[in-house]
Amino acid sequence: MQRGPVRLWDRVETAVRLWQAAGEPHQEGFGITVSAAGQRVWIGGEEGPGWDLPV
């Protein structure tokens, strides 16, 4: 069971699936973009697969 304002385990599972789908890249393949609009972690490039981080 998950509790709290964010379904954290669902987000972890989504992140793992994205990582696997991208070929399980080494940590050097990841990046993060931080702007006034929010924060986004990505794989391979800013336009690649990724996910938004809660602020």
Sequence and secondary structure as in RCSB ss.txt:
>XXXX:A:sequence
MQRGPVRLWDRVETAVRLWQAAGEPHQEGFGITVSAAGQRVWIGGEEGPGWDLPV
>XXXX:A:secstr
   SSS HHHHHHHHHHHHHHTT   GGGEEEEEETTEEEEEESSTTSSEEEE  
